[in-house]
Amino acid sequence: MTPADAVAAVLFLGVILYSVFGGADFGSGVWDLTAGDAERGGRTRRLIDHAIGPVWEANHVWLIFVLVFLWTGFPQAFAAMMRTLAIPFWLAGLGIVARGAGFAFRKYAPTLGWAKAAGVVFATASLLTPFFLGSIAGAVASGRVPATGTGDIFTSWLNPTSLLGGVLAVTTCTFLAGVLLTADAERLGHDDLAEELRHKSLIGGVVTGVVVMAGIPILIVDDQTLVDGLLGRALPPAAGSGIAGLGALWLLWRRRFRPARVAAAGAVALVVAGWGVAQYPWILVDRLQIEEAAGADATLVGLLVAAGLAAVLVVPPLVYLYRMVDTPPTSAGAAPVAE
């Protein structure tokens, strides 16, 4: 494996981690949007606050990691993406800022009206942001980002593959978050809320499967390079994602919520891994290969050293944080969701 391939692999590992942790974060906001009015959706919203409150900022460290590795290790590809896909990048960035502000401000709003407004901002931005991020992935995967110059700033991300990527990002984030919230509700002792979320998550999982199946003919017509990769070297992770997704649905059906969340996270991780493997050796499909876009060897080695240090210094505290959040609560710990 060359230094360029190694950096690309670490970069895509960051994409996978952001898809799982950031995806669950975004999906929680979609559940907030669909929870209902203040009275009917109050318990669900308190559960969301309790679940993501300690980790919602930490979840986005992976996006920063990905962007830093991209512009440092593959500056030509980064420049091409930022020029051509400026609109969805700006909209996604605005969405991340808006949802964070809405999530924070609704807790300290002086009136119920202001709290509702902040909640709407949080929930709406949580729906739109993964759509724009998915459309960016679709633009890259379908070869609509040129290696030099600027591609069409509208059709590059408003096309069948990009729209499919955006919708799939929203549905997978929503399903993953639903499974995690269902497990949290059970862990907190709110069995009736867990049962309600279970039913909704099962529907969300079926919708995600329908989107995947409907997207197959779209990819065959619009993105043959990706299809060839998915049917070739990426077939094991792609098939594994389908098996994990079905397993998550079966575990939800059997009310085995804790293993269901592992299966759901595995399904998301494997589908993103399948995308990366399918488009290898391209960093911009059909336009620019990894080796062609890579920076100087000294820069690539430095990035790998930095990744190793991050694995030692950053990952353990993050793991400890997630374990603290997942620790079974005392009876007082269930209060945030109680009526």
N, C-alpha and C positions, 0 to 999 in steps of 0.2 A: 504493500500500500504506500503510495506516495504521500508526502506532506500535504499536498492539496486535497487528496482523497480523505486523509485523516481529519483535516479541518472541516471539510464538507460533512463528514460523518458526525462530528461533534456539533456542528451547526444544526444539522437536521435532528439530532437528539434534542437540542433545545426547542426546535419546532414541535417535536412530539410532546415534550414536557409542558410546553405552553398550551398545546391543544387539550391536554388532559386537565391541568390545574386551572389555567385561564378559561378553558372551555366550561368547566363546572361553575366557575365564577359567573361567566356571562349567562349560562343557562339558568342560574338561580334568579337572575333578573327577569328572565322571560317568565318564570313561574310567578314572580311578583306581579308582572303585568297582567297575568291571567287569573290572579287569585280572587278577584271580585272586589266589591266595595269594602269600605273600611270595616264594617261589622263582619261580613262574611269572610273576608280575606285576612283578618287581623292575625289569626294564629299562624297562618302560612307565612306572613311577612315577618312575624317575630321569630319564627323558626329560621328563616333566611338570614335575618340579622344575627342570630345566635350562631349559625353555621359558618358564615363567611366573614363575620366581623373581625376575627383575629387574623385572618389570612388573606384578605382580598388584595392588600397592597403587595404582599409577598408573592402572590400568584403571578404578578406581572413582571417580576424580575427576569423571567425567562424571555419575555419579549425584548427587553433591553439587551440581554445576552445574545439573542439571535441577531439583532440589528448591529451590535458592535462587531460580532464575528463576520457578518456579511460585508460591512463597509471596510473593515480592516483586511480581511482575507481575500475578498473578491470585489475590489473597488469598481471594476468595470461593470460587473453585473448589478451592483448596488446603484450606480449612477443611472444605468439604463432603466432599472425598475422605478427609481424615484422620478425620472423624467416622464416616462410613459404612464405610470400609475399614480401620478401625483394626487389626483382627485380622490380615489378610494383610500390612499394612505392618509391624506388630510382628514377625510371623514372618519376613518377609524380612530385616528389620534384624537379628534374632537370628541368622538363617542366615549373613549376611555376616560378623558378628563371630565366630561359631563356626567357619566355614570358615577364616577368617584365622588364628585361634588354633590350630586343628588343623594347618594347613599349616606354621606356624612351629614349633610344639612338637614335631612328630614328628621334626624334624631334630636336636633336642637331648634327646630322651627318654633316660632313664638305662638303660632296658631295652627289649628287643624288644617286650614286651607293651604297655608304655606307648606305644611308637611305633605299634603297630598300632591302639591305641585312638584316638590322635590322628588317624591316617590315616582311620579310620572316620568320625570327626566331620567331617573335611575333606570326604570324598567324599560323605557323606550330605547335609550342608548344601549342597554344590554341586548336588545333584539337586533338593532341595526349594526352594531360594531362587528359581531362575528360574520354578518352577511358581507360587509366590505372586506374583511380579512379573507373570507372564503373566495370572494371574487378576485382578489389579488392572486391567490393560489391558482385559480382557474386560468387567469391570464398567463401566468408563467408556464403552467402545464400544457397549455394549448399553443404555445409558440407565438404569442402575440406581443412579446416584448423583444424588440430588436437589440442586437448587440451594440450597435452604434446609432447615434441619432435618437429621434423620439418617435415612438409609434403613435397611432391614433389615440388621443387622450380619452375618447369615449368608447369606441368599439373594442378597445383593448380589454376592457373589463365589463362591457355590456354586450355579451355574446353568450351563446348557449352553454359553453363549458364554464364560464365565469359565473353565470346565473345559477347553474347547477351547484357549483362550489359554494356559493353564498347560501343557498337554501339548505344544502347538506350540512354546512357548518352550523346553521341555526338549529336544525333538527337534532343533530348529534349532541350539541351542547345542552339542549333542552332535555333530551333523554338522559344523558349522563347526570345532570344536576337533579333530575327527578328521582333517579335511583339513589343518589347520595342523600337527598333530603328525606326520602322515605326511610332509609336506614337511620338517619339522625332522629327522626320523629319516634321511631321505635326505641332507640337508645335512650331518649329522654322520657320514655314512659307514656307517650301520647299515641296509644294504639289506634284510636279512631282517626286521628290525623294521618297516621302512617297508612291506614287502609284507604283513605281518600287519595293520598298521593300515589299509592300503589296502582289504583285504577287509572289515574291520569297518566302515569309513567308507562303503563302497558300500552295505552293508546299512542303515546309519544313514540314508543319503540316500533310499533307497527307502522306509523307514519314515516319514520326514518327508513324502515325497510322498503316501503313503497317508493320513496324518493330514490333510493339506491337502485332499485329495479328499473324505475322509469329513466334513470340517468344512463343506463347501459347503451340504449340506441343513440342517445345524444352524443356520447363519447365516441361511438363507432363512426358516426358521421363527421364529427367536428374535431376529433383529437386522436388520430390513428396511432401516433407515436406512443401516447400514453396507454392506449388499448393494447398495443403489441407488448409493452413492458409488463402490464398487468397480467397478460396471458402467458408471459414468459417467466423471467426471474422473480417477478413480484407476486406470482400466484400463491406461494405459501403464506405470506403475511395477509394478502387479500382474502384468501379462504379462511385463514385463522380469525380475521376480523368478523366474518360472517358467522362462524361457529361461536365465537365469544358473544356476539350480539344475541344470537338465538339462546345461548346459555343464560345470558342475563335476563331475557324475557321469561325463560322457564323457571329460573330461581325466584324472580319476582312473583310469578304465578303461584309458586309453592311457599311464598312468604319467607324465603331465606334471604333476608335483605343484605346482610353483611357480605356473603360471598357474591351476591348479585352486583354489588358496587365494584368488586374486583373485576368481574367479567365485563361490566360496562366500560370501565376504564381501559381494560385490555382491548376491547373492540375499537375504541377511539384511537388508542396508541397504534394498533396494528394497521388500521386503515390509513393513517398518516404515514406510517413506515412504508406501506405498500406504495403510496404515491412517490416517496423518495426513491425507493428501489426501482420503480418503474421508469422514472425519468433519467436515471443514471445512464451515461456519464454527463448528461446535460445539466447545467445550472440554470440556463434559459433554454427550454426545450427547442430543438431544431435551430437554435441561433448561436449558442455559446456553450462550450464544454467547460467542465470544472478546471481542467489543466490550463486551458487558454485564458480563463478569467482570473486565475490565482495570482496573488501578489508574490513578492520576493520570498525565497525560501527562508531567509532569516525572519521575516515577518510571520510566516506560517509556523515556524518552530516556536517563536515567541507566544503565539496564540495557543499552541498546544501546551506549553508550560503554564500559561495563565489558566487554561482549562483544568490542568492538573491541580493547581493551587486552589482553584475554586471548588473542586471536588473535595478537597481536604478541609477548607476553611468555611465554605458557604453551605454545602449540602448537609453536613451533620446538623447545624442549627435549624435548617429548614425541616429536616426530618423530625427533630425534637419538637418543633412548633406544631407540626401536623399531629404528632403523637399526643401532645398535650390537648389539642382540640378534640381528639378522638377518645380521650380518657372518659370512661363511664362516669357520669356526674353523680353528685350527692342529690338528695331530694331537693335541696335548695337550688341546684343547678338547673332543674327543669323549669324554674319560675319564668324565664323569658318567654316561654311559649304558652303558659297557662292563661286561662281566661281570668 
